[in-house]
Amino acid sequence: MPNRPDPWHWAYSHRSVLNALGENRLRYALRHGRLVQPWRGVIVSRERMGDPKTMASAALMVIGPEAVLSGFTAAAMYGCTAADTRRVCVTVPHGRLARSRPGLLVRHAAFGREDVVELDELPVLAPDLVFAELLCTGPKHTALACADQLMRSLPEDLRPAFREQLRERLGKRGDRRGVARALSMVGLITERARTAEESALRWLVVDHGFPVPEVQYEIPERDWSVQLAWPELRIALGYREPGRHPPDAEQDRVLAEPGWIGIWAGPADLRAPTALVARLRAAFRRRGWDQVGPRPEQGRVRRSLT
């Protein structure tokens, strides 16, 4: 494994640990779980198995030179806590004989040195490449949540440029699968989203054909904000984590007095949204909307003229 530090964020090559401990002590440590060999040729301590940087370093040591972090692993390196880090994602140039294995996804793609940045001594694909890929291929709600988090971390004057960079990357993408949907998602990215669940909820309603809601909308009559809102219709949608934000009748009353309809979602609604979508459609019908299409590309929202 040339050209990789050893150790690297507490990931060690098998050879270096063998030289330090000897064969018998290394076998004992592995057998009793003090040390773990996630992939052949690399060793980490059991306590570091959940650390994204340690596991990313271990993966890079295994794959070797020219490998760079990509996908949700790269998103996590950019500070996106919504990223799925259960497996490490790396990208290597075309022609490299590198294969995926349990817990380690290897992609092959063309990229140049200008497409790679270094974060904490780890090579990572540039943000526009990472998020163009995620918006096309990743779970949409998680990809949007990560993009929202990255947008929030950028200085305000750099946010429009990043959005345009994403559109340019998507426009040049050779694999056109998912590009149309990804381009529509670029317009949804916002720094105003405060949680991953809020981002997922926003994608859910748009994906089911509802108009794009406003994020963190301040209700003028109450000097109070709601996570998602359609102000013209006076419909508010919020997310409540069970045990942390129990249903509050007072909040419902505060919304109802100025004529708002409040709808609340929880984790179960993100997993199985049928009931939530039905409640939202009923609220839209009460406000005079007669049709909500299943998806933005498949149907438009039309307001009733009757």
C-alpha positions as CSV (number, residue, x, y, z in Angstrom):
1,M,0.0,0.0,0.0
2,P,2.5,2.7,-1.1
3,N,2.0,6.4,-0.9
4,R,-0.4,6.2,2.1
5,P,0.5,7.3,5.7
6,D,0.7,4.6,8.3
7,P,-1.0,5.1,10.6
8,W,-3.6,7.3,9.0
9,H,-6.3,8.6,11.3
10,W,-5.8,5.6,13.4
11,A,-6.0,3.1,10.5
12,Y,-2.9,0.8,10.3
13,S,-1.6,-1.5,7.7
14,H,-1.6,-5.2,8.7
15,R,2.1,-5.3,8.2
16,S,2.9,-2.4,10.6
17,V,0.7,-3.9,13.3
18,L,2.3,-7.4,12.8
19,N,5.7,-5.9,13.1
20,A,4.8,-4.1,16.3
21,L,2.9,-6.8,18.1
22,G,4.1,-10.1,16.6
23,E,1.9,-12.8,15.1
24,N,0.6,-14.3,18.3
25,R,-0.4,-11.0,20.0
26,L,-2.1,-9.8,16.8
27,R,-4.1,-13.0,16.5
28,Y,-5.1,-12.7,20.1
29,A,-6.2,-9.1,19.7
30,L,-8.2,-9.9,16.6
31,R,-9.8,-13.0,18.1
32,H,-11.0,-11.1,21.2
33,G,-12.2,-8.1,19.2
34,R,-9.7,-5.5,20.5
35,L,-8.5,-5.0,16.9
36,V,-10.6,-5.4,13.8
37,Q,-9.7,-6.1,10.2
38,P,-12.5,-4.4,8.2
39,W,-10.8,-5.4,4.9
40,R,-7.8,-7.5,4.2
41,G,-4.6,-5.7,4.8
42,V,-5.7,-3.0,7.2
43,I,-6.3,-2.9,11.0
44,V,-8.3,-0.5,13.2
45,S,-9.1,-0.7,16.9
46,R,-12.7,-1.7,17.8
47,E,-13.3,1.8,19.3
48,R,-12.5,3.5,15.9
49,M,-14.8,1.3,13.8
50,G,-17.6,4.0,13.9
51,D,-15.3,6.9,13.1
52,P,-15.8,8.1,9.5
53,K,-12.3,9.4,9.1
54,T,-10.7,6.2,10.4
55,M,-12.8,4.0,8.1
56,A,-12.2,6.4,5.1
57,S,-8.5,6.2,5.7
58,A,-8.6,2.4,6.0
59,A,-10.5,2.2,2.7
60,L,-8.0,4.4,0.9
61,M,-5.1,2.4,2.3
62,V,-6.7,-0.8,0.9
63,I,-7.5,0.6,-2.6
64,G,-4.2,2.4,-2.9
65,P,-3.0,5.4,-4.9
66,E,-5.3,7.5,-7.0
67,A,-8.4,6.5,-4.9
68,V,-10.4,9.5,-3.6
69,L,-13.4,9.7,-1.3
70,S,-16.7,10.2,-3.0
71,G,-20.4,9.8,-2.5
72,F,-21.9,10.1,1.0
73,T,-18.4,9.5,2.5
74,A,-17.2,12.7,0.8
75,A,-20.4,14.5,2.0
76,A,-19.6,13.5,5.5
77,M,-16.1,14.9,5.1
78,Y,-17.7,18.2,4.1
79,G,-19.6,18.2,7.4
80,C,-22.9,16.8,6.3
81,T,-24.2,14.9,9.3
82,A,-27.2,13.6,7.3
83,A,-24.8,11.5,5.1
84,D,-25.1,7.7,5.2
85,T,-21.7,6.5,6.4
86,R,-22.5,2.8,6.9
87,R,-20.1,2.1,4.0
88,V,-17.2,3.9,2.6
89,C,-17.4,5.2,-1.0
90,V,-14.3,5.8,-3.1
91,T,-13.7,6.6,-6.7
92,V,-10.8,5.5,-8.8
93,P,-9.9,6.3,-12.5
94,H,-11.0,4.1,-15.3
95,G,-8.7,1.2,-15.8
96,R,-7.8,0.7,-12.1
97,L,-8.4,-2.9,-11.1
98,A,-10.2,-2.1,-7.8
99,R,-13.4,-3.8,-6.7
100,S,-16.1,-3.3,-4.1
101,R,-16.3,-5.4,-1.0
102,P,-18.7,-5.5,2.0
103,G,-18.7,-2.0,3.5
104,L,-16.7,-0.5,0.7
105,L,-18.1,0.8,-2.6
106,V,-15.7,1.4,-5.4
107,R,-16.8,3.5,-8.4
108,H,-14.8,4.1,-11.6
109,A,-14.9,7.5,-13.2
110,A,-12.9,10.1,-15.1
111,F,-11.6,13.0,-12.9
112,G,-8.5,15.2,-12.8
113,R,-6.3,16.7,-10.1
114,E,-8.3,19.8,-10.2
115,D,-11.4,17.8,-9.2
116,V,-9.8,16.7,-5.9
117,V,-9.4,18.7,-2.7
118,E,-7.6,17.7,0.6
119,L,-9.5,17.7,3.8
120,D,-7.7,16.6,7.0
121,E,-5.1,15.0,4.8
122,L,-7.7,12.9,3.0
123,P,-8.3,13.2,-0.8
124,V,-11.9,14.1,-1.5
125,L,-13.7,14.8,-4.7
126,A,-14.7,18.4,-5.2
127,P,-18.2,19.4,-3.8
128,D,-19.9,20.0,-7.1
129,L,-18.8,16.6,-8.4
130,V,-19.9,14.9,-5.2
131,F,-23.3,16.5,-5.0
132,A,-24.1,16.2,-8.7
133,E,-23.5,12.4,-8.3
134,L,-25.6,12.2,-5.1
135,L,-28.5,14.1,-6.6
136,C,-28.6,11.7,-9.5
137,T,-27.9,8.4,-7.8
138,G,-28.4,8.7,-4.1
139,P,-31.6,8.4,-2.1
140,K,-33.2,11.7,-2.9
141,H,-34.3,12.8,0.6
142,T,-30.8,12.1,2.0
143,A,-29.0,13.8,-1.0
144,L,-31.2,16.9,-0.5
145,A,-30.6,17.0,3.2
146,C,-26.8,16.8,2.7
147,A,-27.0,19.5,0.0
148,D,-29.0,21.8,2.3
149,Q,-26.4,21.3,5.0
150,L,-23.5,22.1,2.7
151,M,-25.3,25.2,1.4
152,R,-25.8,26.4,5.0
153,S,-22.1,26.0,5.7
154,L,-21.1,28.2,2.7
155,P,-20.6,31.9,3.0
156,E,-23.7,33.7,1.6
157,D,-21.8,35.2,-1.3
158,L,-20.7,31.7,-2.5
159,R,-24.1,30.0,-2.5
160,P,-25.3,31.2,-5.9
161,A,-22.0,30.1,-7.5
162,F,-22.2,26.6,-6.0
163,R,-25.7,26.2,-7.3
164,E,-24.5,27.2,-10.8
165,Q,-21.5,24.8,-10.5
166,L,-24.0,22.0,-9.7
167,R,-26.1,22.8,-12.8
168,E,-22.9,22.9,-15.0
169,R,-21.7,19.5,-13.7
170,L,-25.1,18.0,-14.3
171,G,-25.3,19.5,-17.8
172,K,-21.9,17.9,-18.7
173,R,-22.7,14.5,-17.1
174,G,-22.2,11.7,-19.5
175,D,-24.6,9.3,-17.8
176,R,-27.9,11.1,-18.2
177,R,-29.8,8.8,-15.9
178,G,-31.3,10.9,-13.1
179,V,-30.1,14.2,-14.5
180,A,-33.5,15.7,-15.1
181,R,-34.7,14.9,-11.6
182,A,-31.4,16.2,-10.1
183,L,-31.7,19.5,-12.0
184,S,-35.1,20.0,-10.6
185,M,-33.7,19.3,-7.1
186,V,-31.0,22.0,-7.4
187,G,-33.6,24.6,-7.2
188,L,-34.9,23.1,-3.9
189,I,-31.5,23.3,-2.1
190,T,-31.7,26.0,0.6
191,E,-29.6,27.1,3.5
192,R,-32.8,27.8,5.5
193,A,-33.5,24.1,6.3
194,R,-32.5,23.4,9.9
195,T,-32.7,19.6,10.1
196,A,-32.3,16.6,7.8
197,E,-35.8,15.5,8.6
198,E,-37.1,18.9,7.4
199,S,-35.2,18.5,4.1
200,A,-36.6,15.0,3.7
201,L,-40.1,16.2,4.4
202,R,-39.7,19.0,1.8
203,W,-38.6,16.5,-0.9
204,L,-41.5,14.2,0.0
205,V,-44.2,16.8,-0.6
206,V,-42.6,18.1,-3.8
207,D,-42.1,14.5,-5.1
208,H,-45.8,13.9,-4.5
209,G,-46.8,16.8,-6.7
210,F,-47.4,19.6,-4.2
211,P,-46.1,23.1,-4.8
212,V,-42.6,23.9,-3.4
213,P,-43.2,25.2,0.2
214,E,-41.5,28.1,1.8
215,V,-39.0,27.1,4.4
216,Q,-39.0,28.5,8.0
217,Y,-41.9,30.8,7.2
218,E,-42.6,33.6,9.7
219,I,-46.4,33.9,10.3
220,P,-47.0,37.7,10.4
221,E,-50.0,37.5,12.8
222,R,-48.1,35.5,15.4
223,D,-44.4,36.4,15.0
224,W,-43.8,32.7,14.9
225,S,-42.2,30.4,12.3
226,V,-43.3,27.1,10.8
227,Q,-40.9,24.7,9.1
228,L,-42.8,24.5,5.8
229,A,-45.6,26.6,4.6
230,W,-47.8,27.6,1.6
231,P,-48.7,31.1,2.8
232,E,-51.2,31.9,0.1
233,L,-53.2,28.9,1.2
234,R,-52.4,29.3,4.9
235,I,-51.3,25.7,5.2
236,A,-48.3,24.8,7.5
237,L,-46.4,21.5,7.7
238,G,-44.1,20.7,10.5
239,Y,-42.0,17.8,11.7
240,R,-42.1,16.5,15.3
241,E,-39.7,14.0,16.8
242,P,-41.6,11.7,19.3
243,G,-40.4,12.3,22.8
244,R,-38.6,15.5,21.9
245,H,-41.4,17.6,20.4
246,P,-44.7,16.1,21.7
247,P,-48.0,17.3,20.0
248,D,-48.8,20.8,21.4
249,A,-52.5,21.8,21.3
250,E,-51.4,25.4,22.0
251,Q,-49.4,25.5,18.7
252,D,-52.4,24.2,16.8
253,R,-54.6,26.9,18.4
254,V,-52.1,29.6,17.6
255,L,-52.2,28.5,13.9
256,A,-55.9,28.0,13.8
257,E,-56.9,31.5,15.2
258,P,-55.5,33.4,12.1
259,G,-57.0,30.8,9.8
260,W,-54.1,28.4,9.2
261,I,-54.3,24.6,8.8
262,G,-51.5,22.9,10.7
263,I,-50.3,19.4,9.7
264,W,-47.7,17.6,11.7
265,A,-45.5,14.7,10.5
266,G,-43.2,12.3,12.3
267,P,-40.7,9.6,11.5
268,A,-43.4,7.1,10.5
269,D,-44.6,9.5,7.9
270,L,-41.2,9.7,6.3
271,R,-41.1,5.9,6.0
272,A,-44.7,5.5,4.8
273,P,-46.1,8.8,3.7
274,T,-49.5,7.6,2.4
275,A,-51.5,9.0,5.4
276,L,-49.6,12.3,5.5
277,V,-50.1,12.8,1.7
278,A,-53.8,12.2,2.2
279,R,-54.0,14.8,5.0
280,L,-52.2,17.3,2.9
281,R,-54.4,16.7,-0.2
282,A,-57.5,17.1,2.0
283,A,-56.1,20.5,3.3
284,F,-55.4,21.6,-0.3
285,R,-58.9,20.7,-1.3
286,R,-60.3,22.8,1.6
287,R,-58.3,25.7,0.1
288,G,-59.7,25.2,-3.4
289,W,-57.0,23.1,-5.1
290,D,-58.6,20.3,-7.0
291,Q,-55.6,18.3,-8.2
292,V,-52.2,17.4,-6.9
293,G,-50.1,15.3,-9.3
294,P,-48.0,12.3,-8.1
295,R,-44.7,13.8,-9.1
296,P,-43.4,17.2,-10.4
297,E,-42.6,15.8,-13.9
298,Q,-45.8,13.8,-14.1
299,G,-48.5,16.3,-13.1
300,R,-49.1,19.9,-12.3
301,V,-50.9,21.4,-9.3
302,R,-54.0,23.2,-10.6
303,R,-56.2,25.5,-8.6
304,S,-59.9,25.0,-8.9
305,L,-61.8,27.8,-10.7
306,T,-65.1,26.9,-9.0
